[in-house]
Amino acid sequence: MLIKYSPDYQKIAMGFMSYIPELKDLDHLRMELKLYTTDSRHQLLLYKNNGGNFAGVIAVEIQNQQNQIVMVRYLSLSPAERSTNNIYQVLDEIQAYYPQAKIMGSIAVTPLILAWQQRQP
């Protein structure tokens, strides 16, 4: 299940974001989090696994006004959740969250998106 970020989840989101090498620096992490709380085109989503536990964070950028293109900037799951099936589950949920959108990825995420799209029926 995807949950839109709110300040109540700040520590949880920061924990998952800290798995991303570029966000290890606390100041950079805070700036990134501020972007997702002040810019409506950037959205931070928390992922809850089937057990109801928070398992990751997904950062997306809405590329146009009609929500027709959603770019996944990064997807960070806890180490225990980093299986291909779980990543595909998250991407399925992103597609359901933005049903009319074409899902794209940043340079780092594009290989995951392509593999996910190729396994689509």
N, C-alpha and C positions, 0 to 999 in steps of 0.2 A: 504494500500500500504506500502511496506517495502522500506526503503531508507538506503543505506549503510552509516554508520557514516563518517563524515568528520569534521575537526576542526571547520568549520562554525557552527556546531550544538553542540558545546561543552556545552554551558550553558543549552540547552534543554536536552541533554543526562544526564548531572549531576543532573538536577532537577528530572528526572524520576528515576535515579539510587538512589537518596537520599531516596526514598520510601522504599528501602530495608534496613532492620534493621542493617545488617552487614556493610552497607556503609554509615551510619550516620556520622562517623568521616571523616572530610574533607581530611585528609592525606591519609586515606585508600581509599577513593573515587578517589582521584587523581592517586594513584598507580594502582587501577583497570582500570581506563580510559587509563593510559599509556600502560598497558598490551594489550588493544584492539587496540592501535595505533602502537605498535611495533612488535607484534607477529602475523604473517600471519595466524596461526591456530585459532586465536581468532578473532571473528568478532562481531561488535556491529551494530545492525540494529534499526532504528527508525521506529515506526509504525504511519502511518497517517490514521485516521478514514475516513469513507465515506464522511464526511463533509470537508475533506482536512486539518484537524487540527492534529497537533502532539498529540498523545494519549498515547505513551508508548515507551519503549526501550526493546530490546531483545538481550541477550548476548548468543552467540553460540560458540562452539568449534568444529572445524573440526577434527575428530578423526583419519582420515587416508588420505593419499595422493590423493586417488581417489574420495574424497567427498562422500563416501558411508555411512558414519555414521556422523550425526550432533547431537551434544549434546546441548540441550538448558540448559544453566547454570542458567539463571534466566530470568524472564519475568516480567516487571514492568509496569503496566498501571496506568493512572491517576485514582483517586477514582471514578470518574463519568463513567469510561469505564470498570470497573471490573465486568462485567457480564460473565456468562458462554458462552453465544453466542459470545461475543467479544473475549474471550480467544480462543475459537474454530476458530474464523475468523483469528486471528493472527497465530495460528498453521497451518491452511489451507494455509495461505500465505507463511509461512516458508517452507512447503512441496512444494509449487509451486516454491519458490526461489531456492530450492535444490531438483529438481524433482527426481533424482536417489538415493537420500539419505534415509536411515532409520533414523527417528527422534527419539531421545532418550532424557532423561532428567536427571538433577542432582537429588539428593535425594529429594530436596524440590519440584521439578517440575514434577517428575515421576507420581504422582497421576493425575495431569492435563493431561499429555500425554496419560496415560492409558485410562482415561475417554474419551478423544478425539478420540483415536483409536477405542474404543468399539462402538462409535456412527457412525463410518465410515461405508458406505454401502459395 
